[in-house]
Each structure stands twice: as structure tokens, then as C-alpha cells.
Amino acid sequence: MTKYRWQASALVLVAFILGCNEFMVVGVLSDIARSLRVTVATAGYLVTIFAVVYAVSTPLITVLTNRFGRYPLLMTLMIIFLIGNTWSGFTSSYGWFLLTRMITAAVAGTIESLIIVFANDIAPREKRAMLISWLAAGFSIASVVGVPVGTAISTAYSWHVAFHLISVVSLVTCLVMVGILPRHIKHVSGTIKDQLVLLTDRRIYLGAALILFTAAAMYTYYTYIRPLLTTGLGFGTTALNWLLFVLGIMSILGNRLSGKIAERHGLTTMPRFYVMDIGLLLCLPVAMQSRVAGFGVFLVLTLIIMAVNSPIQVHFLDVAEASYPQSVALASSLNAIFFNIGISVGSATASVMLTRVGLGYLGWGAAVFAVISLVIVIGLNRAIAAKRAAVVVQESK
């Protein structure tokens, strides 16, 4: 196994660990509530507060720590994450557990952006997009494999043990990274103002908006995927776990598809994917009349709706490297930041639609966000083409 493969595997494992830490709470929420002597509704705030802290802290920490070297910063944040996660496993009160979740949430987003920076640096140019897609797949694998395993451990032993297992894997991963990650990667520091100028570029803020509305489109229906499968399509609870497992596998395949698209054509092919998304979402109320057709639509949507993931991440990195080298770390964090904002927008929209029009028509709300995404990606491609043409004219002078 080559050094690059070891490095790539370590980075994907970090993504998997972050995903397990974030998502596992959902699977063991009832156990946590019972153990910490709070209601399930109160325990549910753990998920909300984690997401809020994640979204707020990621850009702040990423920008404020830009003057530090990438390697020592990553290892420092990994140690903080390890401490926070281990502390989570030992807590016996709701207040302390909430604090530990806030600690891990505060550093998780910046860790994610840093492993993308490392992936961008260590991967050969032709393999960069695929490695970035594998990092995204690490999160999907965590939801498909890590969450059920964590739930099984919690049921058999205790949710504390599940967190301790994450700590053990995190510690081993840290030790491996000490031995194989490069100590020095290309890094241009800059003031806060210098870094934030990235966000004034039309190619960047359109890309951020694209991620936001794409995530909103997905979570307008995916927030209620369980009732859609049970109440909507009539599947029993026994089949539910298998159906979710299949959707998780399709999500992993979707990440791989995203990597292939980024390698070959990038954002230029994305409009046709959004057209397919819109068509499927508009047809969803009719497809829901049949179990096979309804679940088939969910399978295809899961495969293609986040196809933009790797192309937009590579786009952010390319723009930052070419025009704003002091903002590469910030550029690598934009996907995660705006995706989480999009989740909030989509889930809020789903909640409103559920009370107004019912479960069967959530797809129409999602289609509206997909239409907005289609308009944005067309505008983004034009902005990229215009910038490329301007560079060619300037170089010819």
C-alpha cells in the first residue's frame, strides 16, 4: 500500500469518525434521554444545538486560525475533538453532556475543512476529485454503518461505550496521521479581511447559494423520510431499517458518482441533473401511490440530488488557489457551512408544508428549491465562463 493510499485512508477515516460523532446521537437519543433523566424532546435539542454551534463556529475558527500551520492546527483540533468525545462518554448529566457536544461541534467543521485542504495537497491532480468524494462518502458510511453499530452497542451495553469506541478509533487515527501526514503544506496566511474577500467573488457566492438550495431541496423531503416510507408508502417498521440501509448505500454510490462528474465535466453537466431532480420531485405525489414507484423515486433522488457535492468543492478550491490563496481553508469549509444552513431551510419548509398540505406533497416544495438551484447553476457556469474568457483576453494582450 503506497504512502498516498495510507494518507487518503486516514483522511477518509477522520471523515467517518466525525460523521459517527455527529449522527450517532440520533440513533441513541432515547437511551441518552433515559440515562440522563430528561425527556426525549429535551434530548432532541442536542441535535439542534450541535448543528447551530457547528455552523457558527466553523467559519470563525477557520478564519481566526489561518495564521497557524495546517498540520499542527489539524492535530490540535483532533486532540480537542478526542477530549470532547471522550468526555461525552463519561458524562452522567445533561448539562455536562451538552457542553461536550458543543466542544466537538465547535471543532468538527474546521477539522473537515482541513482534511479537504490536505486531500487537495497530497492527491495527484487526476485523483483529487475522487478523494474529495471519498471524504464525503466517509460521512455517508458513518450513517449507514456507524450509526446502526453505535445503536447496537448502546442497546447491548450502553451509549457511553459507543462514544468510547469512537475515542479509541480517533486516538489510533491521530497516531497514524502523526506518522504519515506531511508536516508542511502550501499555506498562505492572511488577515480576516483578506480571507473574507473570497466571499465577494460571484463564482463563490453563487456556488454557496447553490449548495444551500440543493441541501434545502433534499431535506424538504428527507427530513420526513421515515414517515414517507411508513405512513406514505405503507412499509412496516421491520422493513424500515432495511430500506434506510439501501438508501444509505445509494448515498455512498451518489458520492462516488459525484467524484466521477468532478473528474470529467465538473459543473457544466449539473443543469441536466437538476432537471432530473425537478421531474422526479414533481412526480413524487403520483409515485407515492405505489410502493415500488415511490421507493424507486427515492432511490434515484438519493443517487443524483447531491451530485454537485464534489464538483462544487473542487470549484471552490480552484478559485481560491488561483485568485485567493490566503482563503483556501475558508473555501474548503463553505460546502459544510452552507449545506447545514440548507438543511435548516429545508427542514423548516418541510414542517410548514406538513401542516398545510400534508406528507404527500413535500416533493413539490423540494422541487421549488431544485428550480432555484437550476437557475443558480446556470448563472454560475456563465460566471465561470466569463471569468475564463476575461483571463484569456488579458493574457493575449
C-alpha positions as CSV (number, residue, x, y, z in Angstrom):
1,M,0.0,0.0,0.0
2,T,1.5,3.3,-1.1
3,K,2.0,6.3,1.2
4,Y,-0.7,8.2,-0.6
5,R,-3.2,5.4,0.0
6,W,-2.4,5.4,3.7
7,Q,-2.8,9.2,3.8
8,A,-6.0,9.1,1.9
9,S,-7.4,6.3,4.1
10,A,-6.5,8.2,7.2
11,L,-8.4,11.3,6.0
12,V,-11.4,9.3,5.0
13,L,-11.4,7.7,8.4
14,V,-11.4,11.1,10.0
15,A,-14.5,12.0,8.0
16,F,-16.1,8.7,9.2
17,I,-15.3,9.5,12.8
18,L,-16.7,13.0,12.5
19,G,-19.9,11.5,10.9
20,C,-20.3,8.9,13.7
21,N,-19.9,11.5,16.4
22,E,-22.5,13.8,14.8
23,F,-25.1,11.3,13.7
24,M,-24.8,8.6,16.4
25,V,-26.8,10.7,18.9
26,V,-29.9,10.4,16.7
27,G,-29.8,6.6,16.9
28,V,-29.4,6.5,20.7
29,L,-31.5,9.6,21.6
30,S,-34.0,7.6,23.7
31,D,-31.2,5.8,25.6
32,I,-29.4,9.1,26.3
33,A,-32.7,10.7,27.5
34,R,-33.4,7.8,29.8
35,S,-29.8,7.7,31.2
36,L,-29.6,11.5,31.7
37,R,-33.1,11.6,33.1
38,V,-34.6,14.1,30.6
39,T,-37.4,13.8,28.1
40,V,-36.7,12.7,24.5
41,A,-37.8,16.2,23.4
42,T,-35.2,17.8,25.6
43,A,-32.6,15.3,24.4
44,G,-33.5,16.3,20.9
45,Y,-32.1,19.8,21.5
46,L,-28.7,18.1,21.5
47,V,-29.0,17.6,17.7
48,T,-30.2,21.2,17.1
49,I,-27.6,22.9,19.3
50,F,-24.8,20.7,17.7
51,A,-25.9,21.9,14.3
52,V,-26.0,25.6,15.3
53,V,-22.6,25.5,17.0
54,Y,-21.2,23.7,14.0
55,A,-22.5,26.3,11.5
56,V,-21.4,29.3,13.6
57,S,-18.0,28.1,14.8
58,T,-16.7,26.6,11.6
59,P,-16.1,29.9,9.7
60,L,-15.0,31.7,12.8
61,I,-12.3,29.1,13.8
62,T,-11.3,28.6,10.2
63,V,-10.7,32.3,9.6
64,L,-9.1,33.0,13.1
65,T,-6.6,30.2,12.9
66,N,-5.4,30.9,9.4
67,R,-2.0,32.1,10.5
68,F,-1.2,28.7,12.0
69,G,0.4,25.8,10.1
70,R,-2.1,23.3,8.7
71,Y,-0.5,20.2,10.3
72,P,-0.2,21.5,13.9
73,L,-3.7,23.0,13.7
74,L,-5.3,19.8,12.5
75,M,-3.6,17.7,15.2
76,T,-4.5,20.3,17.9
77,L,-8.2,20.3,16.8
78,M,-8.2,16.5,16.6
79,I,-6.9,16.3,20.3
80,I,-9.7,18.8,21.3
81,F,-12.2,16.6,19.5
82,L,-10.8,13.5,21.2
83,I,-11.1,15.1,24.6
84,G,-14.6,16.3,24.0
85,N,-15.8,12.9,22.6
86,T,-14.2,11.0,25.5
87,W,-15.7,13.4,28.0
88,S,-19.1,12.7,26.3
89,G,-18.6,9.0,27.1
90,F,-18.0,9.7,30.8
91,T,-20.8,12.3,31.5
92,S,-23.8,11.5,33.6
93,S,-25.7,14.7,33.5
94,Y,-27.5,16.5,30.6
95,G,-25.7,19.8,31.2
96,W,-22.2,18.3,31.0
97,F,-23.1,16.2,28.0
98,L,-24.5,19.2,26.2
99,L,-21.2,21.0,26.9
100,T,-19.1,18.2,25.5
101,R,-21.3,18.1,22.4
102,M,-20.7,21.8,21.9
103,I,-16.9,21.3,22.2
104,T,-16.9,18.6,19.5
105,A,-19.3,20.6,17.3
106,A,-17.0,23.7,17.6
107,V,-14.0,21.9,16.1
108,A,-15.6,19.3,13.8
109,G,-16.3,21.7,10.9
110,T,-12.8,23.1,10.9
111,I,-11.4,19.6,11.0
112,E,-13.5,18.8,8.0
113,S,-12.2,21.8,6.1
114,L,-8.6,20.9,7.0
115,I,-8.8,17.3,5.8
116,I,-10.1,18.7,2.5
117,V,-7.1,21.0,2.3
118,F,-4.8,18.1,3.0
119,A,-6.6,16.0,0.3
120,N,-6.2,18.8,-2.1
121,D,-2.4,18.9,-1.4
122,I,-1.5,15.3,-1.2
123,A,-3.6,13.9,-4.1
124,P,-2.3,13.8,-7.6
125,R,-4.3,16.3,-9.7
126,E,-6.2,13.5,-11.5
127,K,-7.2,11.8,-8.2
128,R,-8.1,14.9,-6.3
129,A,-11.8,15.0,-7.1
130,M,-12.2,11.3,-6.3
131,L,-10.5,11.6,-2.9
132,I,-12.7,14.6,-2.1
133,S,-15.8,12.4,-3.0
134,W,-14.5,9.7,-0.7
135,L,-14.3,12.2,2.2
136,A,-18.0,13.0,1.6
137,A,-18.6,9.2,1.4
138,G,-17.0,8.9,4.8
139,F,-20.0,10.7,6.3
140,S,-22.4,8.6,4.4
141,I,-20.7,5.4,5.5
142,A,-21.0,6.7,9.1
143,S,-24.7,7.0,8.7
144,V,-25.1,3.6,7.0
145,V,-22.6,1.6,9.2
146,G,-21.5,3.7,12.1
147,V,-24.9,4.7,13.4
148,P,-26.5,1.2,13.4
149,V,-23.4,-0.2,15.0
150,G,-23.5,2.6,17.7
151,T,-27.2,1.9,18.3
152,A,-26.5,-1.9,18.6
153,I,-23.7,-1.2,21.1
154,S,-25.9,1.2,23.1
155,T,-28.7,-1.4,23.2
156,A,-26.4,-4.3,24.2
157,Y,-24.2,-2.3,26.7
158,S,-24.5,1.5,26.9
159,W,-24.3,4.6,24.8
160,H,-21.3,5.5,26.8
161,V,-19.4,2.5,25.3
162,A,-20.3,3.7,21.8
163,F,-18.6,7.1,22.5
164,H,-15.6,5.3,24.0
165,L,-15.2,3.3,20.8
166,I,-15.2,6.5,18.7
167,S,-12.4,7.8,21.1
168,V,-10.3,4.6,20.6
169,V,-10.6,4.9,16.8
170,S,-9.9,8.6,17.0
171,L,-6.7,8.0,19.1
172,V,-5.4,5.3,16.7
173,T,-6.2,7.6,13.7
174,C,-4.3,10.5,15.3
175,L,-1.2,8.3,15.9
176,V,-1.3,7.1,12.3
177,M,-1.6,10.7,11.0
178,V,1.4,11.7,13.1
179,G,3.5,9.2,11.1
180,I,2.2,9.8,7.6
181,L,0.8,13.3,7.0
182,P,3.1,15.9,5.6
183,R,4.3,18.5,8.2
184,H,4.3,21.3,5.7
185,I,1.8,22.0,3.0
186,K,1.4,25.1,0.9
187,H,-0.2,27.7,3.1
188,V,-0.7,31.5,2.6
189,S,-1.8,33.3,5.7
190,G,-3.9,36.5,5.6
191,T,-5.9,38.9,7.8
192,I,-9.6,38.3,8.4
193,K,-10.4,40.9,5.8
194,D,-8.0,39.3,3.3
195,Q,-9.7,36.0,3.7
196,L,-13.3,37.2,3.6
197,V,-12.7,38.9,0.2
198,L,-13.2,35.4,-1.2
199,L,-17.0,35.8,-0.5
200,T,-17.3,38.8,-2.8
201,D,-16.4,36.7,-5.9
202,R,-19.5,36.0,-7.9
203,R,-18.2,32.4,-8.6
204,I,-18.0,31.8,-4.9
205,Y,-21.3,33.3,-3.6
206,L,-23.3,31.7,-6.4
207,G,-21.6,28.4,-5.5
208,A,-22.5,28.8,-1.8
209,A,-26.1,29.6,-2.8
210,L,-26.2,26.5,-5.0
211,I,-25.2,24.3,-2.0
212,L,-27.7,26.0,0.2
213,F,-30.7,25.5,-2.1
214,T,-29.6,22.0,-3.1
215,A,-29.5,20.9,0.5
216,A,-32.8,22.6,1.1
217,A,-34.3,20.6,-1.8
218,M,-33.1,17.4,-0.4
219,Y,-34.1,18.0,3.2
220,T,-37.6,19.3,2.3
221,Y,-38.5,15.6,1.8
222,Y,-35.6,13.7,3.5
223,T,-36.4,15.3,6.9
224,Y,-39.5,13.1,7.0
225,I,-38.2,10.1,5.1
226,R,-39.3,7.7,7.9
227,P,-43.0,8.7,7.8
228,L,-42.8,8.9,4.0
229,L,-41.7,5.3,3.9
230,T,-44.1,4.1,6.6
231,T,-47.2,6.3,6.6
232,G,-46.8,7.4,2.9
233,L,-45.8,4.1,1.2
234,G,-47.2,1.8,3.9
235,F,-44.0,-0.1,4.7
236,G,-43.8,-1.8,8.1
237,T,-41.3,-0.9,10.8
238,T,-39.5,-4.2,10.2
239,A,-38.7,-3.2,6.6
240,L,-37.9,0.3,7.5
241,N,-34.3,-0.3,8.7
242,W,-33.5,-2.3,5.6
243,L,-35.0,0.4,3.3
244,L,-32.9,3.1,5.1
245,F,-29.8,0.9,4.8
246,V,-30.4,0.6,1.0
247,L,-30.9,4.4,0.8
248,G,-27.6,4.8,2.7
249,I,-25.8,2.6,0.2
250,M,-27.3,4.6,-2.6
251,S,-26.0,7.8,-0.9
252,I,-22.5,6.3,-0.9
253,L,-22.8,5.5,-4.6
254,G,-24.0,9.1,-5.2
255,N,-20.8,10.4,-3.7
256,R,-18.8,8.2,-6.0
257,L,-20.9,9.4,-8.9
258,S,-20.2,13.0,-7.8
259,G,-16.4,12.3,-7.8
260,K,-16.6,10.9,-11.4
261,I,-18.5,14.0,-12.5
262,A,-15.9,16.3,-10.9
263,E,-13.1,14.4,-12.7
264,R,-14.6,14.7,-16.1
265,H,-17.0,17.5,-16.7
266,G,-17.5,19.4,-13.4
267,L,-20.3,21.9,-13.0
268,T,-21.1,22.1,-16.8
269,T,-23.2,18.9,-16.6
270,M,-25.1,19.8,-13.5
271,P,-28.1,21.5,-15.1
272,R,-29.3,18.2,-16.5
273,F,-29.1,16.6,-13.1
274,Y,-31.3,19.4,-11.6
275,V,-33.8,18.9,-14.4
276,M,-34.0,15.3,-13.5
277,D,-34.4,16.2,-9.8
278,I,-37.2,18.6,-10.6
279,G,-39.0,16.0,-12.7
280,L,-38.8,13.3,-10.0
281,L,-39.9,15.7,-7.2
282,L,-42.9,16.9,-9.2
283,C,-43.9,13.3,-9.9
284,L,-43.4,12.2,-6.3
285,P,-47.1,12.6,-5.2
286,V,-48.2,10.3,-8.0
287,A,-45.3,7.9,-7.4
288,M,-46.3,7.6,-3.8
289,Q,-49.4,5.7,-4.9
290,S,-47.2,2.7,-5.4
291,R,-44.6,1.2,-3.0
292,V,-42.3,0.2,-5.9
293,A,-42.6,3.5,-7.8
294,G,-42.3,5.6,-4.6
295,F,-39.3,3.9,-3.2
296,G,-37.7,3.9,-6.7
297,V,-38.0,7.7,-6.9
298,F,-36.3,8.0,-3.5
299,L,-33.5,5.7,-4.7
300,V,-32.8,7.8,-7.8
301,L,-33.1,11.1,-5.9
302,T,-30.6,9.8,-3.3
303,L,-28.2,8.9,-6.1
304,I,-28.3,12.2,-8.0
305,I,-29.6,15.0,-5.8
306,M,-26.1,15.7,-4.3
307,A,-24.2,15.0,-7.5
308,V,-23.0,18.6,-7.2
309,N,-21.0,17.9,-4.0
310,S,-17.5,17.1,-5.4
311,P,-17.7,19.4,-8.4
312,I,-18.6,22.4,-6.2
313,Q,-15.9,21.6,-3.7
314,V,-13.3,21.3,-6.4
315,H,-14.6,24.6,-7.9
316,F,-14.2,26.4,-4.5
317,L,-10.6,25.1,-4.2
318,D,-9.7,26.0,-7.7
319,V,-11.0,29.6,-7.4
320,A,-9.3,30.1,-4.1
321,E,-5.9,28.7,-5.2
322,A,-5.9,30.8,-8.4
323,S,-7.2,34.1,-7.0
324,Y,-7.4,34.0,-3.2
325,P,-4.6,31.7,-1.9
326,Q,-5.0,33.1,1.6
327,S,-8.6,31.8,1.7
328,V,-8.1,28.1,0.7
329,A,-9.1,26.9,4.2
330,L,-12.2,29.1,4.2
331,A,-13.1,27.9,0.7
332,S,-12.8,24.3,1.8
333,S,-15.3,25.0,4.6
334,L,-18.0,26.6,2.5
335,N,-19.6,23.4,1.4
336,A,-20.2,22.2,5.0
337,I,-21.4,25.6,6.3
338,F,-24.0,26.3,3.6
339,F,-25.1,22.7,3.5
340,N,-26.0,22.9,7.1
341,I,-27.9,26.2,6.5
342,G,-29.7,24.5,3.7
343,I,-30.7,21.6,6.0
344,S,-32.3,24.1,8.3
345,V,-34.2,25.9,5.5
346,G,-35.4,22.5,4.0
347,S,-36.5,21.0,7.4
348,A,-38.3,24.2,8.3
349,T,-40.1,24.3,4.9
350,A,-41.0,20.6,5.4
351,S,-42.5,21.3,8.8
352,V,-44.7,24.1,7.4
353,M,-45.8,22.1,4.4
354,L,-46.6,19.0,6.5
355,T,-49.2,21.0,8.5
356,R,-50.5,22.9,5.4
357,V,-50.6,20.4,2.5
358,G,-49.7,17.0,4.0
359,L,-46.9,14.5,3.7
360,G,-47.6,13.5,0.1
361,Y,-46.8,16.9,-1.4
362,L,-43.4,17.6,0.2
363,G,-41.8,16.8,-3.1
364,W,-43.4,19.9,-4.6
365,G,-41.7,22.2,-2.0
366,A,-38.4,20.4,-2.7
367,A,-39.0,21.0,-6.5
368,V,-39.2,24.8,-5.9
369,F,-35.7,24.7,-4.3
370,A,-34.4,22.5,-7.1
371,V,-35.7,25.0,-9.7
372,I,-33.9,27.8,-7.8
373,S,-30.7,25.6,-7.8
374,L,-31.1,25.1,-11.6
375,V,-31.2,28.8,-12.2
376,I,-28.2,29.4,-9.9
377,V,-26.0,26.7,-11.5
378,I,-26.7,28.1,-15.0
379,G,-25.7,31.5,-13.7
380,L,-22.6,30.1,-12.0
381,N,-21.5,28.3,-15.2
382,R,-21.9,31.6,-17.1
383,A,-19.8,33.5,-14.4
384,I,-17.1,30.8,-14.7
385,A,-17.0,31.1,-18.5
386,A,-17.0,34.9,-18.4
387,K,-14.0,34.9,-16.0
388,R,-12.2,32.3,-18.1
389,A,-12.7,34.4,-21.2
390,A,-11.5,37.6,-19.4
391,V,-8.3,35.8,-18.4
392,V,-7.7,34.7,-21.9
393,V,-8.1,38.2,-23.3
394,Q,-5.8,39.6,-20.6
395,E,-3.1,37.0,-21.3
396,S,-3.3,37.7,-25.0
397,K,-2.5,41.4,-24.5
